[in-house]
């Protein structure tokens, strides 16, 4: 049975029409329920992530600063050639050579 024959059968028979519409309404209601559940879950997940970010803000800032410091160290190491040090203060040594 093709789509056109099926449509003609469903629209012509009152019982088939009620069954078809009942299934359509059930599917539509389930789709709305699933969408609402999904949005509620998304809102809950977003709220949880926001709370975690607030709770861990100090740690995140420290890790970010550490990451930038390590990037600077890597750049300094990459631009340093063996045997190029001629004495004097080392830029990343806060004490210098006063010891």
C-alpha positions as CSV (number, residue, x, y, z in Angstrom):
1,X,0.0,0.0,0.0
2,X,1.5,3.4,-1.1
3,X,1.3,6.6,0.9
4,X,-1.6,7.9,-1.2
5,X,-3.6,4.7,-0.7
6,X,-2.8,4.7,3.0
7,X,-3.9,8.4,3.4
8,X,-7.1,7.7,1.5
9,X,-7.9,4.7,3.7
10,X,-7.2,6.6,7.0
11,X,-9.3,9.6,6.0
12,X,-12.2,7.5,4.7
13,X,-12.5,5.1,7.7
14,X,-13.5,6.9,11.0
15,X,-12.0,4.1,13.2
16,X,-8.7,4.3,11.3
17,X,-8.8,8.1,11.6
18,X,-9.3,8.0,15.4
19,X,-6.4,5.4,15.8
20,X,-4.2,7.5,13.6
21,X,-5.0,10.8,15.4
22,X,-4.6,9.1,18.8
23,X,-1.1,7.9,17.9
24,X,-0.2,11.3,16.5
25,X,-1.4,13.1,19.7
26,X,0.5,10.6,21.9
27,X,3.6,11.0,19.8
28,X,3.3,14.8,19.9
29,X,2.7,14.8,23.7
30,X,5.7,12.5,24.2
31,X,7.9,14.8,22.1
32,X,6.9,17.8,24.1
33,X,7.5,15.9,27.3
34,X,11.0,14.8,26.1
35,X,11.8,18.4,25.0
36,X,10.8,19.8,28.4
37,X,12.8,17.1,30.2
38,X,15.8,17.8,28.1
39,X,15.6,21.5,28.8
40,X,15.2,20.9,32.5
41,X,18.2,18.6,32.4
42,X,20.2,21.2,30.5
43,X,19.2,23.9,33.0
44,X,20.3,21.7,35.9
45,X,23.6,20.8,34.3
46,X,24.3,24.5,33.5
47,X,23.5,25.5,37.2
48,X,25.8,22.7,38.5
49,X,28.7,23.8,36.2
50,X,28.2,27.4,37.3
51,X,28.3,26.4,41.0
52,X,31.5,24.4,40.4
53,X,33.1,27.2,38.6
54,X,32.3,29.6,41.5
55,X,33.6,27.1,44.1
56,X,36.8,26.5,42.2
57,X,37.5,30.1,41.1
58,X,40.6,30.5,43.2
59,X,42.1,27.2,42.0
60,X,41.2,28.1,38.3
61,X,42.9,31.5,38.6
62,X,46.1,29.9,40.1
63,X,46.2,27.2,37.4
64,X,45.8,29.9,34.7
65,X,48.6,32.0,36.2
66,X,50.8,28.8,36.4
67,X,50.0,28.0,32.8
68,X,51.1,31.5,31.6
69,X,54.3,31.3,33.7
70,X,55.1,27.9,32.2
71,X,54.6,29.3,28.7
72,X,57.0,32.1,29.5
73,X,59.6,29.6,30.8
74,X,59.2,27.5,27.7
75,X,59.7,30.6,25.5
76,X,62.8,31.6,27.5
77,X,64.2,28.0,27.2
78,X,63.5,27.9,23.5
79,X,65.3,31.2,22.9
80,X,68.3,30.3,25.1
81,X,71.4,28.8,23.4
82,X,73.8,26.7,25.4
83,X,76.9,28.7,26.3
84,X,75.2,32.1,25.8
85,X,75.1,33.0,29.5
86,X,77.7,35.6,30.3
87,X,76.9,36.2,33.9
88,X,74.6,38.8,35.6
89,X,71.1,38.5,37.0
90,X,68.9,35.7,35.7
91,X,65.5,37.1,34.6
92,X,63.4,34.4,36.3
93,X,65.5,34.3,39.5
94,X,64.0,36.8,42.0
95,X,67.1,36.7,44.2
96,X,69.6,37.4,41.4
97,X,73.3,36.6,41.9
98,X,73.7,38.4,45.3
99,X,74.3,35.1,47.2
